[in-house]
Amino acid sequence: MTTSRTRTDGPPAGPEPKQRYRPGSLELFGGILLLAILLRGPLESLLGQPALQSWATVFIAICVQATPFLVLGVVVSGAIAAFVPAAWLSTLLPDRPVLAVPVATACGAALPGCECGSVPISNRLIDRGVRPSASLAFMLSAPAINPIVLVATAVAFTGYPSMVWARLVSGLLTAVIVGWIWERIGRPEWMRPKNPARTEPGQSGWRVFLSTVLGDFTQAAGFLVIGAAAAATFKTIVPAHVMAGIGASLPLSILLIAGLAFILALCSEADAFVAASFSTIPMVGKLVFLTVGPAVDVKLFAMQAGVFGRRFAVRFAPLTFGVAVVVGTVVGLLFWGWQ
């Protein structure tokens, strides 16, 4: 009687390589806290400087004002991702692109969410048969003019209630114009999603909700802290006469603030508080900041390249940036003139 032995091809498996230890956010926070305790003496003398006290005041004020709206935004965004089916929008859109783009833009205004979540939602809509131009218009309008963003803008600009209406008009026009232009110039080969959006089978809605809220808040809060620190540094380091000179030149202030919005990559629920802190920038420039930021920035460029491909991102980002700057400037001039 012969017995057969199972043979495996290839060399025998060796020991699994050891994974390198990478500290997580909790370990990093604990290390920073321990370092601050050990350096308490030098830090107290350093923070006693008037310039640093001014920086800390601006930084804390922006974070405290913006955090409640940021939390509310990510909670609503998580609820949408978990409990609102992506297919419902396709049933509301007209067949004609000239009408589908404005309707999708209006739907985006009714659904609160940050720009970080609007990119995968737009991908899901395309997977469900929505026209790319309408889906992209939805992607631009949802984080720019939803109710939470408009309420946050009203709180940040209590002395200028017209900013809320100007931001609403500017965000709507930017989304509609970009959507119409993409309908004419966009090519299918430019837009090839690398990872089609799909929900994992058996995953409960509450699990999706919690993971979305935690992920969005972690990402958005990090950018808020960076933006608040940059705004505080900008106000503290740059001399007052330089800022006054920049504010006196409307074209220069528009170019500066548009580039700053692209670089800072703030969450739309918090950017109004940062914009309001630039006291020497004209209202037109602040509106450009609030129009460009939710539409295109460095993190959105990276996310769009990862979801839709690099060929799409290198064409869509310059188009969106140019339209947002022009629309924000024109709408601002109509509301406030050259002030």
Secondary structure, 3 states (H helix, E strand, C coil): CCCCCCCCCCCCCCCCCCCCCCCCHHHHHHHHHHHHHHCHHHHHHHHCCHHHHHHHHHHHHHHHHHHHHHHHHHHHHHHHHHHCCCCHHHHHCCCCHHHHHHHHHHHHHHCCCCHHHHHHHHHHHHHCCCCHHHHHHHHHHHHHHCHHHHHHHHHHCCCCCHHHHHHHHHHHHHHHHHHHHHHHHCCHHHCCCCCCCCCCCCCCHHHHHHHHHHHHHHHHHHHHHHHHHHHHHHHHHCCHHHHHHHHHCHHHHHHHHHHHHHHHCCCCCCHHHHHHHCCCCCHHHHHHHHHHHHHCCHHHHHHHHHHHCHHHHHHHHHHHHHHHHHHHHHHHHHHHCCC
